[in-house]
Amino acid sequence: MPLIDRIKKISLCSNMNSLDRFARAILGALLISFSPIGINASGNDVIGWFFAIFGIANIFSAITSWCFMYSLVGLTSLSSKEEDSDDQSFELDFKSIRKKALVGFGTVSILISAFFIGESYESGKATVQGMELQQLHHHTALIINEIEKRLNQEDLQVIDLVNTLSTITQEHFINDTKMFIAIEQANNNWVFDAKNIDQASQQNILEALKSHISNEPDHLMSPNIEHDFFHSIDSVEDYYYAINDKQYAITHHNFLAQKTSPIQIYVGELSLSSAHLIDSIISRMLISSVVVIWIALWGAVAVAFFIWKHVEGSNRRAIKAANTDSQTGLLNERALREIFSNDLTIQPSREYTVYAAKFRNLSQILATNSSIILTQVLQRLATRLKQEVDPECILGRLNDSTFVIITPVAKANCVNRFKQLINETQHLDNFQFSLEPTEVELSYPTDVSDFENLISSVSTLIYHANQQRLPYLRYQQHLIQNSQKVSQYSAALKTAIEEKQFELFLQPKVDMRTGDIVGAEALIRWNHPEDGLLSPYHFLDLVEQSNIRSSFALFVVNEVCRMALALQSAGYQLPLSLNLNGYDVFDPNVITTLEKVSKELLVQKHLMLEIELTESETALDVDHIATQLDYISNLGFAIALDDFGTGMSSFSYSHALPINTIKIDRSFVLNINDSDQSHIPIKAILFLAENYGYSVVVEGVETQQQVNILIELGCTVCQGYFYSKPITFDEFVTCLPDLH
């Protein structure tokens, strides 16, 4: 798989797995919330920390995936627009991928830096607060010892707690320390003393002690835990309180002396941890984070450049492969389409000659040689074309193996050299090959105005050239229009059958001696809703190549049967002929219908229907056709051989078929005149018919002179425009003699 396809596959997988990343992020957040750094639901144990680490890993993985996949979007970005299209070439835009890589890697580095800054702040804060609290605990232990000593020496009622606290405060704390000591006595009286704290703050602290701090008996600290301080408290934060926008570390001790009632002692100190952290840890971490982010951004630029440098090379090779014919190395149809969509390459204001050649002999070369030989022949021809044709001329190969050259009209020498090379005998080792090109030519934008019409017109012209056995064909508008019509008709055939748009017309068969109508041939017409009445020339070949052939044949048989029954009911015993092709006589549905019709129409022993097949169709497989025609003949149908004489083998196989009538093709009648030489073909056919016992009908009679000559030669029955064109059934009935 090419690299660009793998990258696109990665991007597709990224879109498909967005739910997975979202689920991992949510799971990570939940695990963190159940860890020591979350809501502390799982405690400060191994499982809790496992939750934390695993949760952080999940969130980091999800965020990294999002950011990295966003940065990779640049790999599938086109330089002009983001949509993926088969009609435009892929070019990796370094600016786009650099921007996306900077956003992706920058976001990841910022998130990581923010996480570590937060964790460093919390860790530093816990450490400093622990040290503050431990120092406060040391002071508190000294204070309690001092109070205990004095209370044991004097009664509580005699001791002056205010002076005692003031003395202790001055003796045990350094001069600039902002601290306080409060004692709650059993009778709910409070004694308070502070150092370096203003009166308003002292009042706020005392109110806080009275209101809620003293109601938290769990936060008791024994002076005897000094040796294992950190392991004896659950959370350092429990001993910090925010009072009047300032944070104080407060220890609470329940003291019981020998000669006094229990008292509660509170010792507090203004915390400086936040200020120290901001000045030291945060500022330092921010500087280091900026350095890390800066390095990450330069790393992103380096990664983007690396990707661009290596992937762009792979992309260009992939683009070249996508735009080049694998056999010949010429531009393929996709590349030619892009060239025509670029006004700078093919300018609509200039006139270009488009010369194309399709090699008719490729199938024969392939049949007698290996495909490797054929490929080498085409490769050598393509190499010579690229070497010897002007580089400004565009050489290519269309998907149907058609070589094409596109050149400004002024560079006629390019076309001449192209024609010369493709018509030369191709040499390969000891082999010689003639490619037999069918060549077509058109102008751009005079004949065609866009690439799609160009390739369609080239194919149409080559098709008509091959049909007419022409080695060269110039653009003809009517051929293109007819081909477009054929395409439209092909798509509308099924609807025409379903909506009964087909109609049978009758062309009378006339006895030239008397002028009497002795029969008729049913000829199909299409009442097209847009183009009017169409002759079989426009659609019969399409029908025979389509899936409605059988339905079409059944319609003809049933419709002729209906006409024959109508004539029989009116008292006319006139045979009607209908046209089937060689495939119809093998169709089980057609045979079944003929069996049904024969039972309805066979009156006494009078043949009411005649089936006409063209000579070329009966020549395809004489033995099998003869067997089927014998069966149809035994059903009571007459058999006529249409267009007789146009095939070279007519006389060799006609006697093998159960034929009742032969119809002389109109081509023999058109050229008939008073010269004896023009009479020879008709005389030969009449001689054959007489000896084999065939009836003869002459087609295409259009003049009185033709009638006179044919009668003189011995012909009796004919059909043609001289007597009548094909007419509707009702018109045909009016031409018949009145039987009443």
N, C-alpha and C positions, 0 to 999 in steps of 0.2 A: 504494500500500500504506500503511495507517495506520501511524503512528509506532510504536505498541506492537507491531505485527506485525513491523516492521523490527527492533525491539530483541530480540524473541523469536527472530527469525531469526539475529541476531548471537550470542545465547546458544547457539542450536543449533549454529551454525558453530563456536563456541568448543569445544563438546564434541566435534564431529567432527574438529577440528584439534588436539586435545591431543597426538596422536602427532607432528604436525609440530613443535609447540613443544618437545616432549621431544627430538626429533632435533636441532633447532637448538641446544638447550642442550648436548647431548653433543658435537656438532660444535664448538661454541665452546670447551668445556673442552679438547678434543683440540688445537685450534689454539693455545690459550694454552700448553698443555704443550710445544708445539714452538716456542715463542717465547722471546725473551730473558728474559721474566718467568716462564717455566716452567722446564723442565729444560735450557734452553739448547741444545736439540738442533740448532737451525738457525743458531746463532751470532748474533753481534751485528751483523747486517746488515739491509739493507732488507727482504728476504723475511721474516726473523724478526719484525721489527716489524710487517709487514703481517699475519702470522699473529696477532700479539697483538691488534692493533686489530680485525681482522675477528672473532676469537674473542670478544673483549669485547663487540662489537656484537651478536653472535648470542646470547650469554647475556643481555645486557641486554634484547634484544628479547623473548626467551622469558619472562623474569621479568616484564617490564612487561606483556606480554600476559596472563599468568596473573593478575597482581594487578588489572589493569584490568578483565578480564572478570569476576573475582570481585566487584569493586565494582559492576559492571553487573547482577549477579544481583538487586540490590535493585529494579531497574526492573520485573522480572517477579514480584516478591514481593507476595503478598496480605497485607492487614493482619492476617488471622487465621491463615492457614496457607499453606504454600508450594505445595500441589498446584494444578495448573491444572485447572479444572473449568468446564464449560459452564453449570452450574447456579448459579454464584455470580458476583456482579458484581466487576469488577476495580477495586481501589483502590490507588494508589501510596502506600506507607507511607514518609513522610519519615524517621522514626527509623531504619527498616531500611536505607534507602539511605544515610543519613548514616553509620551504623555501618560499612557495607560499604565506602563510599568512604574513610572514615578508615583502615580496615584496608588497603585497596588502595594508596592514595596514601602512607600512612605506611610501609608495607613497602617500596615503591619508593624513597622518600626515605632510609630507613634503609640499604637496600642500597647506594644510590649514595654516601651519606655514609661508610659502612664501607669501600667501595672506595677512595674518595679519601683517607680517613684512612690506610689501608694503603699506598696508593701514595705519599702524602706522607711517611709514616714511612720507607719504603724509600728514597725519593729523598733525604730529609734525612739519613738514616743513611749512605747512600753518599757524600754530599757531605762530611759531617763526618769520616767515616773517611778519605776521600781527603785532606782537609786535615791530619788527624792524621798520616797516613802520609807525606805530603809533608814536614811539619815534622820527623818522625822521620828521614826520608831526608836532610834538610839536616844534622841533627845527626850522623847516621852518616857522612856525607861528611867532616865536620870531624874526627870521631874517627879515621877511617881515615887521613886525611892526617897526623894527629898520630902515630898508631902507625907509619905508614910512615916518617915522619921519624926517629923514635927507633930503629926497627929498622935503618934504613940507616946510622945513626951507630954503633950497637953491635951486637954479636952477640946472637942470640936467647938463647944460654945465659947471657950476662952481664946482659941487661936484666931488670928486675924487673917482670913483667907485672902483678902484683897491685897494686903501688904505681902503676904507670903507669895502669891502669884506674881506680883510685881517684882519681888526680889528674884524669884526663880527665872522670870523672863529676862531680867538684866544679866543674870549670871550665866545662863546656859545657852544663850543664842548670840551670834555675832551681831555687831551693831546695826548692819543694814538689812537684816533678815526681817521680812514682813510675816509676823506670826501672831498667834493668839492662843490663850488657854482659857477654857471654860469648865466650871464645875457645877453640876446639877446635884443639889442636895435632896435628901429624902422628902423634905417638906416642899419640894418643887421650887425652891429658891435657887437662883443662879448667881454665880460669881464669875466675872469675866474680866480678863486683862489682855491687852494687845500691845504689840510693839511695831512701830513704823506703819500703822494703819490708821487712816483718818477716822473721825468720829462717825461719819455717815456710813462708812463701810463696816465699822464695828457694830453699829445698830443693825445693819442688814444681816451680818453674820449671826448675831445673837438671835434675831427673828427666825432665821433659817434653822438654827439649832433647835429652837423651841418648837417650830412647826412640823418639820418632817425628818430631819436628820436623827433626832433623838428617838424617833419612832421606828428605827431600823435596828433592832437589837441583834440581828445576825452579824452585823459588821463590828464585832468585838475583837480586839487584839490584845492578847496577853503579853506582858513584858517579858515573859520567859521564852518566847519563840525566836529570840534574836539569833540563835545559832542556825536556824533553818527557816529563815524569813520567807523566801520566795516559794518554798514548797508548802507553806502553811496557810497561804491565802489562795482563794479561787481565782480572783480577778483583781488586778491592780486598779482597774477603772472603778471598782466599787468604793474606793476610798477617795475619789475625786468628785468634787461638787462645784457646780457653776453658781456663783453668788454675785449678783450685780455685775454681770458680764465679765467676771474674773473667775479663774479656776483655783480652788484651794484643795490641798491634800489634807485630809482630816483623819486622825486616828481616834478611836473611841475605846475607853477602858472602863470596866466595872471594878471599882475599888472597894474593898471591905477591910477597914482597920480594926484593931482589937478593942478600942475604946469608943468607936464611933459607929453610927449607922451607915449603910452602904451609900456611896456617892458615885456619880458618873463623871468621868474626866474626859474632856475633848481637847485635843491639841491639834492645831491647824497651822498650815504654812502656805503662803501664796506660791502657786506653781509657776515656774519659769520654763517648763519643758517646751511648750509651744513656740515661744520666742526663740529659744536656742535652736530648735529644730528648723524653723524657717530660716534663721541666719546661717545655719551650718549645713544640715542634711539636705533640705529642699533646694537651696541655692546650688549646692555642689552637684546634686543629682540632675538638676535642670541643665547645668552646663554639660555634664557628661552625656545627658540624653540628646542635647542638641548635636553634640559631636557624633553620637551613634546614628541619629537621623540623617545627618549630613553624609556620613559614610554610606548609609543605606541608600540614599538617593543617588549618589555617585555609582554605587553598586548596581542600582536599577538601570542607570544609563548604560553602564557597561554590559549588563545582561541584555538590554534592549538592542544594543549595537551588535552583540554576539548573535542574538537571534536573527536580527535583520541581515547580518552578513552571511550567515550560513543558510537560513531559510530562504532568503531571496534568491540565492543561487539555485537551490533545489526547486523553488517555484518557477524560475525562469526556464529551467530544464523541463519541468512539467508542462509549462505553457507551450514551449517549443514542441514537445511531444504531442500535446493536444491540438496544435495548429498545423501539424505536419502529417502528410500521408505516410503510413508506416512502410509501405512497399517501395515508394519512389522517392520520398524525401521532398516532394513538391508540397505546396500549400494545399491544405484540405478545404472542404466546403465551409467549415466553421471559420477558418482564417479568412477566406474570401468574403464571407458575410461581414466580418469585422472591418475589413478593408473598405467595403462599400458603405459601411455606416460611418466611416471617418471621412469628412469632407476635405481634409487636407491631403489624403492619399488619392481618392477618386473625386475629382471636382465636378459637380453637376454642370458647371458652366463650360466644360470642355467636352469634346466629342471623342468617344472611345470605340474601338473595334473589338468585339468579342468573337473570337474564333475558337470553335470547339470541335473535337474529333472523338468519336467512339469507335473502338476497334472491333470489327465484326468477327475477326478470326481468333479471338482469345479462347473461345470455348473449344475450337478445334486444336489449338496448341496445347491446351490443358488436357484434352482427351488423349493426345498422342505422346505427351511428355509430362514430367512431374511438375507440381506447382512451383518447385524451386526454380526450374528452368524458366517458367513464365515470369516469376518475380525478377529474376536476373535480367531478362530481356527488357522488362519495363524499367528497371533501375538504370540500365545502361542508356536507354533512350532518354530518361529523365535527366541523367547526368550530362548527356550531350546537349540537351535543350538548355540547361542552366549555364553551360559553358559557352555556347555559341549564340545564344539569343541575348539581345541587349538587356543589361541588368535593370533598366528602367521599366521594362515590360514585365508584367505579372504572370507567372506560370502557376497553374494549379491543377488539381485532380478532384473532380466531383465524386460524390458517393457512389455513382453508378459506373465508375471506372472510365469516366470521360475526361480526357485531357483538355485543358482550356488555356488560352492566352488572352490577356487583356492589355491593350496597348493604345496609346493615343493615335489618332488617325494619321498624324504626321509621320509616325514610325511604321510605315508599311513594310519595311524590310524585315521587321520582327515576325510579322505574319507569314511573309514569304519563306523565311528560314524555317519557321515552325512547320509549314506545309511540306517543305522539302524533306525535313528530317523524319516526320511521321510516315511519309510515303516511301522512304528508302527501305530496302531489304535489311532486316536486322540480323546481325551476325553474332553468334555465341559459340565459341569453340569451333566445332566442325559443323554446326547447325546453321541453317538459314531460315528465317521466318518472315512472312509477309503479314503485316497486321491488318491490312484492308480497312482503312479508316473510312467512316462515314462523317463527312465534314459539313458543319453548318456555320453560318455567319450572321451576326446581327450588330446593331449599333446601340450604344448607350450614351445618353439617355433618349435618343430619338425613337428607337423601337420599343425599348422598355425603360422604365423610370426607377426601378428598384431591384434589389438582388433577388428577391423571391420570384418576381416575374421573369427575371433573367434565366434562372435555372429551370423554371417551368417551361419557358419558351424554348430553351436549348433541348430539353427532353422531348418536347412536342415536335420540334423540327427534325430531330434525329429519327423519331418514330415514323414520321411521314416520309422522310428520305429513304428509310429502309423498306417501307411498304412499296414505294414507287421504284425501288432499285436504283436510286440516284446516289452517286458518290458525293454530291455537293448540293446543298440547298440553302438559299438565302432566305432571310426572314420574310414571311408573308402573313399579313394581318389576318386574313380570312382563315388560314390554317389554325392559328391560335384561337380565334373566336369559335371555330367549329369544335375544337378540342375542349374548350370550356363548356360548350353546349353539351357535348357528349358526356362530360362529367356530371352535369346537372341532370341530364336524362337518365343516366345510370342510377342516380340516387332516387329518382322519382318513379322507377318502374314498378316497384312493389305497390305504391299508392295507386298507380294507374290501373293495375289489375284489380285491386280492392274496390276502387271507385268506378270500375267498368268504363274507363276512358277509351278502351280499344273498340274498334268497330270494323266489321267485315263489309267490304265493297265487292261487287260482282262485275267482272269484265266478260261480256258475251263472247262466245265462240260461234263463228258464223260460217255457214256454207257459202263459199265465194261464188258458186255457180248460181245459187238461187237467192242469196241474201238472207236466208232463214237462220234464226238463232237455234243452234243445236246443243248448246250447253253453256257453262260459264265457269270461270275460275274465281275463287274467293281470295281476295287480296286484303291483307290487314292494313288498317290505318289507325293512327293515334290522334284522338281529339285532345291535343294538349291545351290545358287551360290558359296558357300564355302565348304559345307560339302557333296555335291553330292546328290545322290538319297536317300531320306528318306522315310521310311515306316510310316504308320499311328501311329505306336507305339510312335513316337517322337513328334507328333503334334496334333493328333485327340482330345485328352482331352483338349488341349489348345484352339482348335477351338470351341468346345462345350461350353466352359466357357467364350468365348470372344464375342464381339459385331459383329464379322463378320460371326457368325454361319449361319445366313440366307443367306448371299451372297455365302458362301461356299456351302450350300445345293442347291442353284439355279444353281451354276456352275456345280455341279455333275449332276443334272437333265438335264440341257441343253446339256452337253457334251455326256451323254448316249443317249439322243435323237438324236444327230448328228450321233453317231456311228450306232444306229439302222436304221436310214434313209439310211446311206451308205450301210449297209448290205442288206436292202430291195431293194435298187437300183441295187445291184449286184446279186439279185435273191435269197438271203438266208433268210429263215424265222426262224431265231434263236432268242429265247428270251434272253434278257440281263437283269441281275438283278443289282440293285444299293442299296446302304446302306443309310438309313436315321435314325435319332434318334427320340425318342418319342416327342421331342419338335417341330421337323420339321413338323410333321403331323398336328400341330395346327397353324402353321405359315401361315397367309393369303397369303403372297407372294409365298410361296411354293405351296399351293393349287391352286392358280391362274395359276402358271406355269404348274402344272400337268394337269389342265384342257386344257391348250393350247396344251401340248404335246400329250394328248390322242386323240385329233382331228387329229393330223398329223400322228400318228403311227398306229391307229386302222385300220388295213386292213382286210376287211370282218369281221370275228369274231376271228381272230388269235391274241392272247395276245403277244405283242412284248416286254413288259417291266414288270419286277417283282421288287417289293419293299421289301427289307429285313429290319426287325427290330429285335433287340436283345430281347431275352426273358425277361431280367431284366427290359428293358424299357417298355415293354408292361404290366408288372406287377405293374407299378406305379399307374395307374388309369385305371382299366380294362374297366369300363363302358364308360368313355369318349374316350379312345383309340378305343374301338369297334365301337363307332358311327363314328369317323373320318375314320377308316379303311373301314367301310361299304360304305362311300361316295367315297373313293378313289377306292375301288373295283368296284363300279358302273360306274366309269369313264373308266374301261377296264383294270386296272392294277391287276396283280396277287400279292398276299401277301405271303411272306415267313417269317417264324419265325426262326431267326438265333440262333446259340448256344443252340439248344434245349437240355434239360436234365440237364443243369447246375444249374437251379433253382429248389428249392424243391417244388414249387407250380405249376410247369409246367402242370401237368395232371389235376389240379383243375380248371384252367381258360382257357386253350387253346381252348376248344370247344366253348367258348363264342365269339371268334374272327373269322372274315371271312378269315380263313387261307386256302391257296391252297397248300403250301409246308412247310414241316419242315426239318431243316438241323441239322443232328446229329453232336454234337460238337466233335472236334478232340480228346478231352480227352478220349472219349470212344474207339477211334480207336487205340490210342497209346499203350494201355495195352491189346489189343485183342490178343489172342493166341489160341492154340488148346484146352484149358480147357473150359468146358461147362460153368463154373462160369463167365468167362469174356464175355460170349455171352449174359448173361441175360439182361443187360440194353438195348442192341440193339434190342433184341427180344421184349422187352416190348414196346419200341418206335415204332417198326414196327407193333406190334399188335394194338396200339393206332391209328396209321396212317391208317391202313387198315379199321378199324371200323369207323373212321371219314371221310374217303375218302381223306386223304392227300397224296400228293406225297412226296417222301423222297429223300434227297440228303445227302450223307455222306461226311464230310469235313476231310481234313488232311490225306488222303491216301498217303502213302510213299513207301510201299513195295508190292511185288507180293503176299506174304503171306497174307497180309491184304486184297488184292483184292480177293483172293481165298476164304477166310473165309466169307467176306461180300457177295459174290455171293451165297455162300452156305446158308447163313442166309436169303437170299431173297432180298438183296439190288441190285439195278440196276444202279443208277446214283451216281457218286462221283466227287470230285475235289480234287486235291492234287499234290504234287511235283512228285509223281510217273508218272504222265502223263504230267504235265507241270507246271512250275512256272508262275506267272503273266507276261504277255508279252504285247508289244505294239499292237495297233490296226492293223498296217500293218503286223506284225508278225502273229497275230491271223488269218488274212485273208489268209495268205499263208498256214496255217494249214488246211483250209477247203477244201473239195473235189472240183475238177474242174467241174463246171456245164456245160461246153461246150463239 
